[in-house]
Amino acid sequence: MNIGYRYIPLIIAGLAGMTWGLPAAHRLKRPLDIAAALAVLCGVVVFALGILLTFIPGFFK
């Protein structure tokens, strides 16, 4: 199995964004909660991209 280990930081960054953003979206006041929710959305996208590229390295080729 050919696993692309160089994409693991994407997985970690995505998890970090989701872990920070979910509680912050409920805790922060009105204008800042939108930024936290956007961080969660970006975290989900980066996490999914990291998982995809880690286990299927040539996916976009």
TORDO-704945 format. One record per atom (N, C-alpha, C): residue in one letter; atom name; x, y, z. Coordinates in nm, 3 decimals. Example, Ala and Ser with C-alpha at 12.3 -4.5 7.8 and 13.67 -1.06 7.14 Angstrom:
# TORDO-704945
SITE type atom      c1      c2      c3
SITE    a    N   1.319  -0.569   0.780
SITE    a   CA   1.230  -0.450   0.780
SITE    a    C   1.320  -0.330   0.780
SITE    s    N   1.285  -0.225   0.708
SITE    s   CA   1.367  -0.106   0.714
SITE    s    C   1.290   0.003   0.787
//
This chain:
# TORDO-704945
SITE type atom      c1      c2      c3
SITE    m    N   0.084  -0.118   0.000
SITE    m   CA   0.000   0.000   0.000
SITE    m    C   0.088   0.124   0.000
SITE    n    N   0.061   0.215  -0.090
SITE    n   CA   0.140   0.336  -0.104
SITE    n    C   0.068   0.451  -0.034
SITE    i    N   0.116   0.485   0.087
SITE    i   CA   0.053   0.591   0.166
SITE    i    C   0.140   0.716   0.157
SITE    g    N   0.080   0.829   0.124
SITE    g   CA   0.152   0.956   0.116
SITE    g    C   0.158   1.023   0.252
SITE    y    N   0.267   1.000   0.325
SITE    y   CA   0.278   1.052   0.461
SITE    y    C   0.296   1.203   0.466
SITE    r    N   0.327   1.266   0.355
SITE    r   CA   0.349   1.410   0.357
SITE    r    C   0.220   1.489   0.370
SITE    y    N   0.106   1.425   0.358
SITE    y   CA  -0.022   1.494   0.369
SITE    y    C  -0.083   1.483   0.509
SITE    i    N  -0.014   1.418   0.601
SITE    i   CA  -0.064   1.405   0.738
SITE    i    C  -0.079   1.541   0.807
SITE    p    N   0.009   1.641   0.781
SITE    p   CA  -0.016   1.773   0.841
SITE    p    C  -0.149   1.836   0.800
SITE    l    N  -0.199   1.803   0.680
SITE    l   CA  -0.332   1.850   0.641
SITE    l    C  -0.440   1.792   0.732
SITE    i    N  -0.426   1.666   0.766
SITE    i   CA  -0.522   1.601   0.855
SITE    i    C  -0.518   1.666   0.993
SITE    i    N  -0.398   1.691   1.043
SITE    i   CA  -0.382   1.752   1.175
SITE    i    C  -0.437   1.894   1.175
SITE    a    N  -0.410   1.971   1.070
SITE    a   CA  -0.460   2.108   1.063
SITE    a    C  -0.612   2.110   1.053
SITE    g    N  -0.670   2.018   0.979
SITE    g   CA  -0.815   2.010   0.970
SITE    g    C  -0.880   1.976   1.102
SITE    l    N  -0.821   1.880   1.173
SITE    l   CA  -0.873   1.845   1.305
SITE    l    C  -0.860   1.961   1.403
SITE    a    N  -0.749   2.034   1.394
SITE    a   CA  -0.729   2.149   1.482
SITE    a    C  -0.833   2.258   1.455
SITE    g    N  -0.860   2.283   1.329
SITE    g   CA  -0.961   2.384   1.294
SITE    g    C  -1.100   2.346   1.343
SITE    m    N  -1.134   2.219   1.329
SITE    m   CA  -1.265   2.173   1.375
SITE    m    C  -1.273   2.174   1.527
SITE    t    N  -1.163   2.132   1.593
SITE    t   CA  -1.162   2.125   1.738
SITE    t    C  -1.173   2.264   1.800
SITE    w    N  -1.108   2.363   1.741
SITE    w   CA  -1.118   2.500   1.793
SITE    w    C  -1.250   2.563   1.754
SITE    g    N  -1.294   2.543   1.632
SITE    g   CA  -1.408   2.616   1.580
SITE    g    C  -1.543   2.576   1.635
SITE    l    N  -1.563   2.449   1.661
SITE    l   CA  -1.695   2.406   1.709
SITE    l    C  -1.734   2.470   1.841
SITE    p    N  -1.650   2.463   1.945
SITE    p   CA  -1.690   2.531   2.069
SITE    p    C  -1.687   2.683   2.055
SITE    a    N  -1.594   2.735   1.976
SITE    a   CA  -1.582   2.880   1.962
SITE    a    C  -1.702   2.939   1.889
SITE    a    N  -1.763   2.866   1.799
SITE    a   CA  -1.880   2.916   1.727
SITE    a    C  -1.998   2.938   1.822
SITE    h    N  -2.002   2.867   1.931
SITE    h   CA  -2.110   2.883   2.029
SITE    h    C  -2.072   2.979   2.141
SITE    r    N  -1.942   2.996   2.163
SITE    r   CA  -1.894   3.074   2.276
SITE    r    C  -1.875   3.221   2.240
SITE    l    N  -1.833   3.251   2.120
SITE    l   CA  -1.799   3.388   2.082
SITE    l    C  -1.923   3.470   2.051
SITE    k    N  -1.906   3.602   2.056
SITE    k   CA  -2.017   3.693   2.025
SITE    k    C  -2.045   3.698   1.876
SITE    r    N  -2.143   3.773   1.837
SITE    r   CA  -2.203   3.771   1.703
SITE    r    C  -2.105   3.781   1.584
SITE    p    N  -2.023   3.881   1.570
SITE    p   CA  -1.944   3.880   1.445
SITE    p    C  -1.833   3.776   1.443
SITE    l    N  -1.780   3.741   1.560
SITE    l   CA  -1.669   3.646   1.563
SITE    l    C  -1.713   3.500   1.548
SITE    d    N  -1.838   3.471   1.580
SITE    d   CA  -1.884   3.334   1.566
SITE    d    C  -1.892   3.291   1.420
SITE    i    N  -1.909   3.387   1.330
SITE    i   CA  -1.910   3.354   1.187
SITE    i    C  -1.771   3.308   1.143
SITE    a    N  -1.667   3.375   1.194
SITE    a   CA  -1.529   3.334   1.161
SITE    a    C  -1.499   3.194   1.217
SITE    a    N  -1.549   3.165   1.335
SITE    a   CA  -1.528   3.032   1.393
SITE    a    C  -1.601   2.925   1.313
SITE    a    N  -1.721   2.955   1.268
SITE    a   CA  -1.796   2.859   1.186
SITE    a    C  -1.727   2.838   1.051
SITE    l    N  -1.670   2.945   0.997
SITE    l   CA  -1.594   2.933   0.873
SITE    l    C  -1.467   2.849   0.894
SITE    a    N  -1.406   2.861   1.012
SITE    a   CA  -1.289   2.779   1.045
SITE    a    C  -1.327   2.631   1.051
SITE    v    N  -1.445   2.601   1.102
SITE    v   CA  -1.492   2.462   1.104
SITE    v    C  -1.511   2.410   0.963
SITE    l    N  -1.573   2.490   0.878
SITE    l   CA  -1.595   2.449   0.740
SITE    l    C  -1.462   2.425   0.668
SITE    c    N  -1.368   2.517   0.684
SITE    c   CA  -1.236   2.499   0.623
SITE    c    C  -1.164   2.378   0.681
SITE    g    N  -1.182   2.354   0.811
SITE    g   CA  -1.122   2.238   0.874
SITE    g    C  -1.174   2.107   0.818
SITE    v    N  -1.304   2.103   0.791
SITE    v   CA  -1.363   1.982   0.732
SITE    v    C  -1.308   1.958   0.592
SITE    v    N  -1.297   2.065   0.514
SITE    v   CA  -1.245   2.052   0.377
SITE    v    C  -1.099   2.009   0.377
SITE    v    N  -1.018   2.071   0.463
SITE    v   CA  -0.875   2.037   0.470
SITE    v    C  -0.857   1.895   0.522
SITE    f    N  -0.936   1.855   0.621
SITE    f   CA  -0.930   1.719   0.674
SITE    f    C  -0.964   1.616   0.568
SITE    a    N  -1.073   1.641   0.493
SITE    a   CA  -1.113   1.547   0.389
SITE    a    C  -1.009   1.540   0.277
SITE    l    N  -0.953   1.654   0.242
SITE    l   CA  -0.847   1.656   0.140
SITE    l    C  -0.724   1.581   0.189
SITE    g    N  -0.688   1.597   0.315
SITE    g   CA  -0.573   1.526   0.371
SITE    g    C  -0.594   1.375   0.373
SITE    i    N  -0.712   1.332   0.413
SITE    i   CA  -0.743   1.189   0.413
SITE    i    C  -0.739   1.134   0.271
SITE    l    N  -0.798   1.206   0.179
SITE    l   CA  -0.802   1.162   0.039
SITE    l    C  -0.662   1.150  -0.019
SITE    l    N  -0.579   1.251   0.002
SITE    l   CA  -0.444   1.248  -0.057
SITE    l    C  -0.350   1.154   0.019
SITE    t    N  -0.378   1.126   0.144
SITE    t   CA  -0.293   1.032   0.218
SITE    t    C  -0.314   0.889   0.168
SITE    f    N  -0.437   0.851   0.147
SITE    f   CA  -0.464   0.713   0.111
SITE    f    C  -0.474   0.689  -0.039
SITE    i    N  -0.495   0.795  -0.118
SITE    i   CA  -0.496   0.784  -0.263
SITE    i    C  -0.407   0.896  -0.316
SITE    p    N  -0.273   0.880  -0.310
SITE    p   CA  -0.182   0.989  -0.342
SITE    p    C  -0.197   1.046  -0.483
SITE    g    N  -0.231   0.969  -0.581
SITE    g   CA  -0.241   1.019  -0.718
SITE    g    C  -0.384   1.054  -0.758
SITE    f    N  -0.466   1.096  -0.665
SITE    f   CA  -0.608   1.117  -0.693
SITE    f    C  -0.630   1.229  -0.796
SITE    f    N  -0.555   1.338  -0.788
SITE    f   CA  -0.577   1.451  -0.877
SITE    f    C  -0.493   1.445  -1.003
SITE    k    N  -0.426   1.336  -1.029
SITE    k   CA  -0.344   1.324  -1.150
SITE    k    C  -0.421   1.261  -1.262
//
